């Protein structure tokens, strides 16, 4: 008994107990929502739908791509135009890391589940470190960190795994709020900040811009508020931050690749003025407000638990005004300013209230069109204000209700409210059991080594060509990957301008009936003019495949036999 008491006392005194408990909650919460099977790297079936399929296939094709510069170039998808591993949202840094290990990995290997689990775990860790700014009690830290994990905004991004790395925003908020005792400590933190921007730039561009904004807020705080960093040094750090964002963008093909960036859609994917209190149909307790047709990207609901915590904290401040509650930290001013500016950008134009436009700001954004238009999903920038709000509510509540048991009870109640309200509503039911009709690779095996390309007719490129059957594109892309072939179709975040021209050229070529001997053509039976002269066609694995009639390889013989 005395040994257990000793271990407990040590745990209470350790600065890592609270963060580790919140980390464990994050991982358990993820497994409860999505399923522990998604963490297994050899389990890929659950990813073969929606955006996940694009992220997985981008990585699979990238792993068989030749090393080249720019590093993210990807010629196997959307062939011959190609794309980049950045625009498949395959989290380029992770794609490169696992590509290095690719020779030792099995053909079916995914890191999406590992990334998602890590995001939830790190969300709890850094959330607890933020709570530690006001409390050294492990239980209070753990509950505060867990509240960051259970936020609806993080749960909402489960379907878009590359945008789940919100822990980076929490880490940078922590850097902005923590005190620094020496110049060496400040420079060490700035070094970590540059590293965070570089990491974010190779995960997702939106996170990179948010990370860069938070990093600049830290520089302003250290230079203006703390007066601990000189202007010359601040300028050098600013240059390093800018380079840290731009270099990975070029390296992974986000910029300099002739990609269409969606100028015409700017402002449509914005946040509504009520987004912080709008559950948008994902609450078990409260009804939704109205939003525009594309404003799901601006989802920023705090959750009833955080709203309750905010009310209780403000009530405590009012009751103790002038006594125990100090004035707002001056060092939080740059962080708050950046978060509010980001929220203003999230509202974009037109600004809406309950889904109805109330103010046009085209005059403001038009001169900046080339800069802001690539970030067409402006609503995502509400995340900075969302997390600043939770941070303020947690820290203020801990400060006001300073006694450990009282603060822990309050945070526990709020966490339970949040879990009950949004947890089950967000639960992705049996994601790891999503049905996917696996292709019969055995019937495709005779084509191995005899062909270089797989072409769909008509070509299917989301945003550029006909988009008929997403599931079929996924299956055939997987077949192409397993056979080491290119494919002329696919689903990526942005497409290169030549892709549209390529679609027309490819269609014209195929309609001419001149089939290339190194290409397998998969034909949609609903397409016109597909019964080509000089083609050898047959049914394979539920699709109609054709090759040049001049081919005499085993796959061509299989087609001839299947036709009967």
Secondary structure per residue as TSV (DSSP state, phi and psi in degrees):
chain	resnum	aa	ss	phi	psi
A	1	X	-	360.0	-39.6
A	2	X	H	-66.9	-33.6
A	3	X	H	-66.8	-42.4
A	4	X	H	-62.1	-39.2
A	5	X	H	-64.8	-38.4
A	6	X	H	-64.7	-43.8
A	7	X	H	-63.4	-40.7
A	8	X	H	-63.2	-42.7
A	9	X	H	-63.2	-39.9
A	10	X	H	-65.2	-41.4
A	11	X	H	-62.3	-39.7
A	12	X	H	-66.2	-29.7
A	13	X	H	-87.2	-17.4
A	14	X	-	-73.8	137.4
A	15	X	T	-74.9	-10.6
A	16	X	T	-101.4	-9.2
A	17	X	H	-62.4	-50.2
A	18	X	H	-59.4	-52.5
A	19	X	H	-58.9	-37.2
A	20	X	H	-69.5	-36.3
A	21	X	H	-64.6	-41.7
A	22	X	H	-67.6	-34.9
A	23	X	H	-61.8	-45.2
A	24	X	H	-62.8	-40.9
A	25	X	H	-60.7	-42.5
A	26	X	H	-59.1	-44.1
A	27	X	H	-69.2	-41.5
A	28	X	H	-64.4	-41.4
A	29	X	H	-62.6	-42.3
A	30	X	H	-61.6	-46.3
A	31	X	H	-63.0	-35.8
A	32	X	H	-67.8	-33.9
A	33	X	H	-81.5	-43.3
A	34	X	H	-108.9	-32.1
A	35	X	-	114.0	132.8
A	36	X	G	-64.6	-23.3
A	37	X	G	-63.1	-22.8
A	38	X	G	-70.3	-16.5
A	39	X	G	-77.4	-17.6
A	40	X	-	-75.3	116.9
A	41	X	T	-62.9	-21.9
A	42	X	T	-88.2	-2.2
A	43	X	-	-96.8	105.5
A	44	X	-	-112.8	-13.0
A	45	X	G	-58.3	-36.6
A	46	X	G	-66.9	-14.9
A	47	X	G	-92.3	-5.8
A	48	X	S	-85.3	53.9
A	49	X	S	-162.3	154.2
A	50	X	H	56.9	-149.9
A	51	X	H	-63.2	-32.6
A	52	X	H	-55.5	-39.1
A	53	X	H	-62.4	-39.2
A	54	X	H	-64.1	-40.8
A	55	X	H	-66.4	-42.3
A	56	X	H	-67.3	-48.7
A	57	X	H	-65.5	-33.7
A	58	X	H	-58.5	-45.1
A	59	X	H	-65.7	-42.7
A	60	X	H	-62.7	-42.2
A	61	X	H	-71.6	-33.0
A	62	X	H	-66.8	-34.9
A	63	X	H	-68.0	-23.0
A	64	X	T	-102.1	3.2
A	65	X	S	-77.2	146.8
A	66	X	-	-69.0	143.9
A	67	X	-	-63.3	134.9
A	68	X	-	-160.7	175.0
A	69	X	S	-119.3	138.4
A	70	X	S	-62.3	149.5
A	71	X	T	-58.0	-32.1
A	72	X	T	-87.6	3.1
A	73	X	E	-58.8	138.5
A	74	X	E	-138.2	101.1
A	75	X	-	-93.6	-15.0
A	76	X	S	-74.2	-27.2
A	77	X	S	-97.3	146.5
A	78	X	S	55.5	33.6
A	79	X	T	-63.1	140.2
A	80	X	T	-92.7	-3.3
A	81	X	T	-65.3	-43.6
A	82	X	-	80.0	177.3
A	83	X	E	-151.6	-153.5
A	84	X	E	-140.0	157.2
A	85	X	T	-65.0	-21.7
A	86	X	T	-66.9	-41.9
A	87	X	T	-85.1	-0.3
A	88	X	T	-92.9	1.1
A	89	X	T	55.7	40.3
A	90	X	-	-93.2	17.1
A	91	X	-	54.4	76.0
A	92	X	H	-49.1	-40.5
A	93	X	H	-60.8	-41.1
A	94	X	H	-70.3	-36.4
A	95	X	H	-61.8	-42.7
A	96	X	H	-66.3	-44.3
A	97	X	H	-57.4	-48.7
A	98	X	H	-79.0	-21.4
A	99	X	H	-65.2	-36.7
A	100	X	H	-60.3	-34.0
A	101	X	T	-94.3	2.2
A	102	X	G	-55.2	-40.2
A	103	X	G	-57.9	-25.5
A	104	X	G	-95.3	-0.7
A	105	X	S	-100.1	149.7
A	106	X	-	-70.8	163.1
A	107	X	S	-58.0	-42.0
A	108	X	S	-92.3	99.8
A	109	X	-	-145.2	132.4
A	110	X	-	-135.4	148.0
A	111	X	-	-116.3	4.9
A	112	X	H	-62.7	-46.1
A	113	X	H	-63.0	-40.7
A	114	X	H	-62.1	-41.6
A	115	X	H	-63.3	-46.0
A	116	X	H	-62.6	-45.7
A	117	X	H	-59.5	-41.8
A	118	X	H	-64.9	-37.4
A	119	X	H	-62.0	-44.5
A	120	X	H	-67.6	-39.8
A	121	X	H	-65.5	-46.4
A	122	X	H	-69.5	-28.8
A	123	X	H	-59.7	-44.4
A	124	X	H	-66.3	-40.5
A	125	X	H	-60.5	-53.5
A	126	X	H	-73.7	-28.7
A	127	X	H	-62.3	-40.6
A	128	X	H	-67.0	-36.3
A	129	X	H	-65.3	-33.6
A	130	X	H	-66.6	-45.2
A	131	X	H	-60.3	-30.8
A	132	X	T	-66.6	-15.2
A	133	X	T	-63.3	-23.2
A	134	X	T	-118.0	-10.1
A	135	X	-	-147.3	138.7
A	136	X	-	-99.6	10.5
A	137	X	-	-87.4	121.6
A	138	X	H	-56.6	-40.1
A	139	X	H	-66.0	-42.9
A	140	X	H	-63.3	-43.8
A	141	X	H	-61.4	-44.0
A	142	X	H	-63.3	-43.4
A	143	X	H	-69.0	-40.1
A	144	X	H	-62.7	-44.3
A	145	X	H	-64.1	-38.5
A	146	X	H	-65.1	-30.1
A	147	X	H	-64.7	-35.6
A	148	X	H	-65.7	-33.7
A	149	X	H	-66.8	-40.6
A	150	X	T	-84.5	11.7
A	151	X	-	-69.2	138.2
A	152	X	H	-59.2	-31.0
A	153	X	H	-63.9	-41.2
A	154	X	H	-66.6	-44.2
A	155	X	H	-61.8	-34.6
A	156	X	H	-65.6	-23.7
A	157	X	T	-92.4	6.2
A	158	X	T	-54.4	-35.8
A	159	X	T	-74.2	-11.2
A	160	X	S	-126.9	80.3
A	161	X	G	-58.3	-35.7
A	162	X	G	-67.1	-18.1
A	163	X	G	-98.0	12.7
A	164	X	-	-91.1	-1.9
A	165	X	-	-80.4	53.0
A	166	X	T	-70.3	-15.8
A	167	X	H	-60.1	-27.2
A	168	X	H	-66.3	-37.2
A	169	X	H	-65.7	-38.5
A	170	X	H	-67.4	-41.1
A	171	X	H	-61.3	-42.1
A	172	X	H	-72.4	-32.9
A	173	X	H	-64.0	-40.3
A	174	X	H	-60.2	-45.1
A	175	X	H	-58.9	-36.0
A	176	X	H	-70.3	-29.3
A	177	X	H	-100.5	-22.6
A	178	X	S	-76.0	151.8
A	179	X	-	-80.6	155.6
A	180	X	-	-126.8	131.0
A	181	X	-	-92.8	-18.6
A	182	X	S	-149.7	164.2
A	183	X	H	-65.3	-37.4
A	184	X	H	-61.2	-39.0
A	185	X	H	-67.7	-38.9
A	186	X	H	-62.7	-45.8
A	187	X	H	-67.4	-36.1
A	188	X	H	-62.4	-42.9
A	189	X	H	-66.0	-39.8
A	190	X	H	-63.7	-35.6
A	191	X	H	-62.8	-44.5
A	192	X	H	-62.5	-34.7
A	193	X	H	-65.7	-44.5
A	194	X	H	-59.7	-43.8
A	195	X	H	-60.0	-36.7
A	196	X	H	-67.2	-39.1
A	197	X	H	-66.5	-42.7
A	198	X	H	-60.6	-43.8
A	199	X	H	-63.0	-45.9
A	200	X	H	-62.5	-36.7
A	201	X	H	-64.7	-24.4
A	202	X	T	-102.4	12.5
A	203	X	T	-110.1	-53.5
A	204	X	-	-163.1	136.8
A	205	X	H	-59.6	-36.4
A	206	X	H	-63.3	-43.7
A	207	X	H	-64.7	-34.0
A	208	X	H	-64.5	-42.8
A	209	X	H	-65.1	-42.3
A	210	X	H	-64.6	-41.3
A	211	X	H	-63.9	-41.4
A	212	X	H	-62.7	-41.2
A	213	X	H	-62.7	-43.0
A	214	X	H	-68.1	-34.5
A	215	X	H	-66.4	-40.8
A	216	X	H	-67.0	-35.5
A	217	X	H	-60.9	-40.1
A	218	X	H	-63.1	-41.9
A	219	X	H	-62.0	-41.3
A	220	X	H	-63.0	-43.1
A	221	X	I	-60.9	-47.1
A	222	X	I	-67.9	-31.5
A	223	X	I	-85.5	-41.8
A	224	X	I	-98.1	-46.4
A	225	X	I	-79.7	-53.2
A	226	X	S	-82.4	-22.6
A	227	X	-	54.7	36.2
A	228	X	-	-104.0	-7.7
A	229	X	S	-127.7	123.8
A	230	X	-	-71.1	164.1
A	231	X	H	-66.1	-38.8
A	232	X	H	-64.4	-45.0
A	233	X	H	-63.6	-39.6
A	234	X	H	-62.5	-38.1
A	235	X	H	-64.2	-40.3
A	236	X	H	-65.6	-40.9
A	237	X	H	-66.2	-36.3
A	238	X	H	-62.5	-42.9
A	239	X	H	-61.9	-43.2
A	240	X	H	-62.7	-39.2
A	241	X	H	-66.1	-44.7
A	242	X	H	-61.8	-44.2
A	243	X	H	-64.5	-37.1
A	244	X	H	-64.1	-26.4
A	245	X	H	-87.6	-43.7
A	246	X	H	-74.8	-38.2
A	247	X	H	-60.4	-49.7
A	248	X	H	-63.5	-33.4
A	249	X	H	-61.3	-42.4
A	250	X	H	-70.4	-42.1
A	251	X	H	-59.8	-37.6
A	252	X	T	-101.8	7.9
A	253	X	T	86.6	13.3
A	254	X	S	-71.2	-32.4
A	255	X	S	-128.3	158.0
A	256	X	S	73.6	21.1
A	257	X	S	-122.7	13.3
A	258	X	-	64.7	36.2
A	259	X	B	-95.9	138.1
A	260	X	-	-71.8	126.6
A	261	X	-	-107.0	13.4
A	262	X	-	75.2	42.0
A	263	X	G	-58.7	-39.4
A	264	X	G	-68.2	-16.8
A	265	X	G	-98.0	4.1
A	266	X	T	-62.0	132.1
A	267	X	T	96.7	-17.4
A	268	X	T	-80.2	-28.6
A	269	X	T	-101.5	52.3
A	270	X	-	-95.9	179.6
A	271	X	-	-100.7	144.8
A	272	X	-	-84.7	155.6
A	273	X	T	-60.5	-23.6
A	274	X	T	-96.7	12.3
A	275	X	G	-60.7	-32.9
A	276	X	G	-70.0	-19.4
A	277	X	G	-120.5	11.8
A	278	X	-	-102.5	108.2
A	279	X	-	-70.7	-13.3
A	280	X	T	53.6	39.0
A	281	X	T	80.5	9.8
A	282	X	-	-114.3	23.6
A	283	X	-	-117.6	141.5
A	284	X	S	-86.5	-3.3
A	285	X	S	-114.9	-35.0
A	286	X	S	-127.5	148.1
A	287	X	-	-75.6	167.7
A	288	X	-	-94.7	153.0
A	289	X	-	-88.4	172.7
A	290	X	-	-80.1	152.3
A	291	X	-	-141.1	164.5
A	292	X	-	-69.9	167.4
A	293	X	T	-62.2	-26.6
A	294	X	T	-115.8	14.0
A	295	X	G	-84.8	9.8
A	296	X	G	-61.3	-27.9
A	297	X	G	-67.1	-18.7
A	298	X	G	-97.9	23.9
A	299	X	-	-66.7	124.2
A	300	X	-	-140.3	23.0
A	301	X	-	-56.6	129.3
A	302	X	-	-77.7	-29.0
A	303	X	-	94.9	146.6
A	304	X	H	-64.7	-29.0
A	305	X	H	-63.2	-45.9
A	306	X	H	-67.8	-38.2
A	307	X	H	-61.2	-43.5
A	308	X	H	-61.1	-44.0
A	309	X	H	-61.9	-40.3
A	310	X	H	-62.7	-45.3
A	311	X	H	-62.2	-44.5
A	312	X	H	-66.3	-40.0
A	313	X	H	-65.1	-43.7
A	314	X	H	-67.0	-35.4
A	315	X	H	-64.7	-39.8
A	316	X	H	-65.3	-38.4
A	317	X	H	-63.0	-44.4
A	318	X	H	-62.9	-37.3
A	319	X	H	-71.6	-28.2
A	320	X	T	-113.9	19.9
A	321	X	T	-56.0	130.6
A	322	X	T	84.0	-1.8
A	323	X	T	-112.1	-85.5
A	324	X	T	-92.9	-17.2
A	325	X	-	-96.1	118.7
A	326	X	-	-77.2	171.9
A	327	X	-	-67.7	161.8
A	328	X	-	-59.0	143.2
A	329	X	-	-64.1	129.8
A	330	X	G	-66.1	-31.6
A	331	X	G	-69.3	-11.6
A	332	X	G	-87.8	-6.8
A	333	X	H	-61.7	-50.2
A	334	X	H	-59.9	-39.7
A	335	X	H	-62.0	-44.7
A	336	X	H	-65.1	-40.0
A	337	X	H	-63.5	-44.8
A	338	X	H	-64.2	-41.5
A	339	X	H	-64.5	-39.1
A	340	X	H	-69.7	-39.3
A	341	X	H	-63.3	-41.7
A	342	X	H	-63.3	-38.8
A	343	X	H	-64.8	-38.9
A	344	X	H	-61.4	-41.2
A	345	X	H	-67.4	-34.5
A	346	X	H	-60.7	-33.7
A	347	X	H	-71.8	-25.8
A	348	X	-	49.2	-137.6
A	349	X	S	-149.8	132.7
A	350	X	S	-77.5	149.7
A	351	X	E	-71.9	133.7
A	352	X	E	-118.6	151.3
A	353	X	E	-128.7	118.1
A	354	X	T	55.9	37.4
A	355	X	T	83.3	-5.2
A	356	X	E	-104.0	130.5
A	357	X	E	-63.2	134.2
A	358	X	E	-125.7	-16.4
A	359	X	E	-155.4	125.6
A	360	X	-	-92.9	133.3
A	361	X	-	-125.2	30.1
A	362	X	H	-57.5	-36.4
A	363	X	H	-61.4	-26.3
A	364	X	H	-80.6	-40.6
A	365	X	H	-90.2	-21.2
A	366	X	G	-58.3	-44.7
A	367	X	G	-65.8	-19.2
A	368	X	G	-106.3	18.0
A	369	X	H	-55.3	-45.0
A	370	X	H	-65.8	-23.7
A	371	X	H	-88.5	-43.7
A	372	X	H	-90.1	-25.1
A	373	X	T	-59.8	-37.6
A	374	X	T	-58.7	-24.1
A	375	X	-	-97.6	65.4
A	376	X	-	-69.1	-26.8
A	377	X	-	-87.2	66.5
A	378	X	G	-61.0	-28.4
A	379	X	G	-57.7	-24.9
A	380	X	G	-62.4	-24.6
A	381	X	G	-71.1	-4.5
A	382	X	H	-69.5	-15.6
A	383	X	H	-59.4	-34.4
A	384	X	H	-63.1	-45.9
A	385	X	H	-67.9	-38.3
A	386	X	H	-55.6	-50.1
A	387	X	H	-75.2	-30.5
A	388	X	H	-64.2	-38.9
A	389	X	H	-62.6	-47.7
A	390	X	H	-62.5	-42.6
A	391	X	H	-58.0	-48.1
A	392	X	H	-63.2	-42.3
A	393	X	H	-64.2	-44.0
A	394	X	H	-65.5	-48.7
A	395	X	H	-66.2	-40.2
A	396	X	H	-67.9	-40.6
A	397	X	H	-65.2	-41.6
A	398	X	H	-63.8	-39.6
A	399	X	H	-66.0	-42.6
A	400	X	H	-72.8	-45.9
A	401	X	T	-101.4	67.8
A	402	X	-	-66.5	-25.0
A	403	X	S	-67.5	136.1
A	404	X	H	-56.0	-50.0
A	405	X	H	-65.3	-39.3
A	406	X	H	-68.4	-46.0
A	407	X	H	-64.3	-41.6
A	408	X	H	-65.4	-41.3
A	409	X	H	-63.7	-42.1
A	410	X	H	-64.0	-48.2
A	411	X	H	-65.5	-36.4
A	412	X	H	-63.3	-42.3
A	413	X	H	-62.8	-44.3
A	414	X	H	-64.8	-42.7
A	415	X	H	-62.5	-43.6
A	416	X	H	-62.4	-41.8
A	417	X	H	-60.0	-43.5
A	418	X	H	-64.2	-42.8
A	419	X	I	-65.2	-45.1
A	420	X	I	-65.5	-39.8
A	421	X	I	-71.8	-52.1
A	422	X	I	-109.1	-18.2
A	423	X	I	-61.1	-55.7
A	424	X	H	-71.1	-31.0
A	425	X	H	-66.3	-30.7
A	426	X	H	-91.5	-9.1
A	427	X	-	-59.9	123.9
A	428	X	-	-83.7	100.3
A	429	X	T	-63.4	116.6
A	430	X	T	48.2	51.2
A	431	X	G	-58.7	-36.7
A	432	X	G	-72.3	-6.7
A	433	X	G	-105.8	11.5
A	434	X	-	-55.8	130.1
A	435	X	-	-69.6	135.6
A	436	X	-	-142.4	123.1
A	437	X	-	-80.2	97.0
A	438	X	-	-63.0	138.0
A	439	X	-	-68.4	152.8
A	440	X	-	-86.0	91.9
A	441	X	H	-63.6	-25.3
A	442	X	H	-62.3	-37.6
A	443	X	H	-75.9	-19.6
A	444	X	H	-88.4	-16.4
A	445	X	G	-55.7	-36.9
A	446	X	G	-58.8	-17.4
A	447	X	G	-82.3	-12.0
A	448	X	T	-63.2	129.3
A	449	X	T	86.6	-19.7
A	450	X	T	-97.5	-9.1
A	451	X	-	-136.9	158.2
A	452	X	S	-116.9	-22.8
A	453	X	E	-134.4	150.7
A	454	X	E	-123.0	124.8
A	455	X	E	-123.1	128.6
A	456	X	E	-88.1	140.8
A	457	X	E	-126.4	117.8
A	458	X	S	-73.9	157.4
A	459	X	-	-60.1	143.7
A	460	X	-	-123.2	102.5
A	461	X	B	-127.6	114.8
A	462	X	T	-60.4	124.4
A	463	X	T	91.1	-4.4
A	464	X	T	-134.6	-43.6
A	465	X	S	-119.8	-176.0
A	466	X	-	-57.2	140.9
A	467	X	-	-124.1	99.5
A	468	X	-	-106.4	-52.2
A	469	X	-	-140.6	95.8
A	470	X	H	-60.0	-44.6
A	471	X	H	-61.3	-38.9
A	472	X	H	-68.2	-38.0
A	473	X	H	-62.2	-41.0
A	474	X	H	-61.3	-49.1
A	475	X	H	-60.7	-46.2
A	476	X	H	-72.2	-31.1
A	477	X	H	-63.9	-40.4
A	478	X	H	-64.8	-40.3
A	479	X	H	-60.1	-45.8
A	480	X	H	-60.2	-42.9
A	481	X	H	-60.3	-47.2
A	482	X	H	-66.8	-28.1
A	483	X	H	-92.7	-4.1
A	484	X	T	74.4	31.1
A	485	X	-	-103.8	160.4
A	486	X	E	-84.7	166.6
A	487	X	E	-140.6	142.6
A	488	X	S	-88.1	4.9
A	489	X	-	-126.9	174.1
A	490	X	B	153.9	173.0
A	491	X	-	-124.1	113.0
A	492	X	-	-130.3	165.4
A	493	X	S	-65.6	-43.8
A	494	X	S	-135.9	149.3
A	495	X	-	-115.7	149.3
A	496	X	B	-72.4	146.2
A	497	X	T	-55.4	-41.1
A	498	X	H	-62.7	-14.3
A	499	X	H	-62.3	-37.2
A	500	X	H	-66.8	-41.4
A	501	X	H	-65.3	-40.0
A	502	X	H	-62.5	-36.6
A	503	X	H	-60.3	-45.7
A	504	X	H	-66.3	-42.2
A	505	X	H	-65.0	-41.3
A	506	X	H	-65.3	-42.3
A	507	X	H	-63.3	-42.8
A	508	X	H	-62.9	-41.4
A	509	X	H	-62.9	-45.6
A	510	X	H	-67.5	-38.5
A	511	X	H	-67.5	-22.1
A	512	X	T	-71.2	-17.5
A	513	X	T	84.3	4.4
A	514	X	-	-90.3	89.9
A	515	X	-	-85.2	135.9
A	516	X	-	-79.1	141.0
A	517	X	T	-69.4	-17.4
A	518	X	T	-98.3	14.3
A	519	X	E	-127.4	137.6
A	520	X	E	-98.9	127.9
A	521	X	E	-106.4	127.0
A	522	X	E	-107.8	121.6
A	523	X	E	-108.1	132.9
A	524	X	-	-77.3	121.4
A	525	X	T	-62.4	-16.3
A	526	X	T	-83.4	-10.9
A	527	X	S	-73.0	149.4
A	528	X	S	-84.8	152.9
A	529	X	S	57.4	44.4
A	530	X	-	-104.2	-6.8
A	531	X	S	-85.0	80.3
A	532	X	-	-79.2	147.3
A	533	X	T	-72.3	143.9
A	534	X	T	79.4	13.5
A	535	X	E	-108.6	145.9
A	536	X	E	-111.8	110.4
A	537	X	E	-120.0	154.7
A	538	X	E	-169.0	170.3
A	539	X	E	-88.6	128.5
A	540	X	E	-137.7	118.5
A	541	X	T	53.4	39.5
A	542	X	T	85.3	3.5
A	543	X	E	-127.7	166.1
A	544	X	E	-98.8	118.6
A	545	X	E	-115.8	144.6
A	546	X	E	-134.1	147.9
A	547	X	E	-136.0	172.0
A	548	X	E	-62.6	139.5
A	549	X	T	-64.9	-20.3
A	550	X	T	-74.5	-15.1
A	551	X	-	-69.7	140.5
A	552	X	-	-127.8	24.5
A	553	X	S	-83.7	170.8
A	554	X	H	-57.7	-36.0
A	555	X	H	-69.1	-39.5
A	556	X	H	-63.2	-38.8
A	557	X	H	-65.2	-37.7
A	558	X	H	-61.3	-42.2
A	559	X	H	-64.4	-43.2
A	560	X	H	-62.6	-40.1
A	561	X	H	-67.7	-40.0
A	562	X	H	-67.2	-27.2
A	563	X	H	-77.3	-23.2
A	564	X	-	88.8	360.0
